């Protein structure tokens, strides 16, 4: 476990992360003081030294904008494995691994709150290879509060009863079709009046060879 931060240290660390995400460079100590309304720059120096000693960041003394984040909090949880070829149970009851995707262009400018809307799954199977999603890839998903707003043809993680799959979503009245991107597999058809269907997330992109 990483060393715990005090409330003031965590506040400064998160402020620095959001500043770098917004501006693409590290803040000056004067900007930290003004942004957090400290009375003096010495308060910033004390907290920065503590963050450096605990391994959360590093910087070169007296060198402007040299701060680098070593232990980012802006991470995406890898929640388990999802089947591309069939319906299987995912989200195992085990320790969640965190992935640092902040360096990717799509995530670089997002705040910690915005990144919290995303999660990741490892793909099992090849039924989505036509969508450039291969067996073993990590797919990044976004939580979606209103499934009725999701357009037909969107790739989703869909939960049917107690099982989940990654497929294209198509609706026709009460009928829901989960369609693969590989001609070797057949669509899964569900009558929403008789079976419960939950859209767990909307596909954002995939990362190959990340872990």
N, C-alpha and C positions, 0 to 999 in steps of 0.2 A: 504494500500500500504506500502511495506517495505521502510525504509529510503533509499534515493538515495545515491549512491557512487560517489566520485570524480573519475576522470580519473585514477589517481595514485592508489587509493584504489581498483578500479575495476581491474586494471592491476595486482596488487599483489594478489587479491583474486582468479582470474582466474589462475594465475601461481601456486598458492598453490593447487588448485583443480587438475590441470593437473599433478603436481608432485605426489600427493597422488594416482591418478589413475595409474601412471606409476610405482611407487615404492612400493605402498602398505603401506606407512607410511608417517607421516607428515615431512616436511623439518625442518632443524635447521634454526635459524635466520641468521647464517653465510651463509647458502646455499641460503636463500632468497636474501641476500645482493649481493652475487656473481652472482646469476642467473639473477637478474634484474639490475645488474651493478650500485647499489647504492654506494655512496662514503663512507657511514658509516652505522653501524648497528643501529644507533639511528634513521635513516630515516625509517627503517623497523619497529622499535618499535612504532613510531608515527602512522604509517598506521595500524599496527596490533591492537593497542589500539582503533583506530577509527572503525575498522571492528568489534571488540568485542563489543564496545559500541552500535553499530548499529544492533547487533544481527546476524551478518553473520557467525561468528565463535566464538570459545572460546578456551582458552589455560590457562595453569597454569604457572605463572611467574617463571622463572629460572628452569623449568622442561623441559628437552629436548624432542622434538617430541611429545608434548602434544596437539598440535593444532587439533581441531575437527570442521568440517564444520557443521553449523547449518541451513543454508539457501542455499542449493546447486543450482547452475545455470545450472548444467548438468542434465536437466530434459527433459522429453518427453511429448509433448502436447497431451491431450485427445481431439480429434477433434469432437466427436459426437458418434452416434449410427449407426451400420451397421446391416442389416438384413442377417441372415444366411439362411432363408427359402424362401425369395422372393426378388424382386427388390423394394427397397424403397429409398426415398430421405434421405441423411444423411448430415453431416457437417452443423448443424444449425447455424444461425447467432446469436451467443451468446458468452459470455465470455469463453475463452478457459481455461480449468483446466490443470495444469501441474503436472505430475507424476514423482516422484523421483525413478528411476530404477537403479541408479548407484551402489546400493548395491548388485544387482543380478550378479551372476558370468559372464553372457554373456556381461554385460555392465560395469563391474567394471574397466576394463583396457582401456576403450575407452576415447578418448579426447572429449572435448566439440564439436568440429567440427564433429567428427564421430557420436556422439549422435544426432546431429542436422539432420541426415539423417533418423531418425526414428519418427514415430508417433503412437498413440494408438487409438483404437476404442472399444466401448462397443458393445457386440454381443447381438442381439435380435433374438430368435428362436433356434431350435434344429437340423437343417438340417446338421450341421457339427459335431454332437456328435460322429460320428465314427472316427473323427480326434482328439478326446479328447478336443473339443471346445464346451462348454456348454452355454446355455442361461444365460446371465448376466456376462460372462467372459469378461475380458479386453484382446484384442489381440494387440500385438505389430507388426507393419508393417514397412517395409523399403521402402522409395521412390525408384522408379526404372526409370531410364531415357530412357532405350531402351527395350521396351516390347518384341521385336523380340528375345532377348537373354533369355527370360524366358522359362524354359523347361516345356514340358507337364507334368501334374500331380502336379504342384506347386499351393499352395493355394494363391489366390490373392484377393484383393479388386478390383472388376471390375465395371466400370461405363458404363452403356448403356443408351445413350441419357441423361436423367436427373436423373437416378436412379442407385443405387449401391447395390451390393451383395457380400458376402464372399463365394467363391467356389473354387474347383479345376479347373484349366485351362487346356483345351485340344483344339488343333488346327488341322483342317483337311482342307488344302487349305484355301479358304476364309471363311470357316465355323468355328465358335468359339463355343465351348460348355463349359458351366459353370456347373460343376457337383457337386452335394451335397455328403455328407458322411453319408447319412441316406436313406435307401431303401424306405422310405415312401414318398420321394420327387423325382420329375422328373428333369432331367437336363434342363437348359435353353439353347436353340440353337439360335445363332445369325449369320446372313449372313453379314460379315464385308463390303461387297460391297454396302449394302443398309442401314446399321445401324452403327452408330459411337460407337466404343468400346474403352474405355480408361482404362488401367491398372494403378490404383492409387497407389498400393503398393503390396509388396510381404510379405507374412506371415513369421514372425520370431519366435513367441512363444506367449503363453497366460499366464495370471496371474489371479488366481482365489481368490476372497475375498480380493482384494487389497483395494477397496473403496466401 
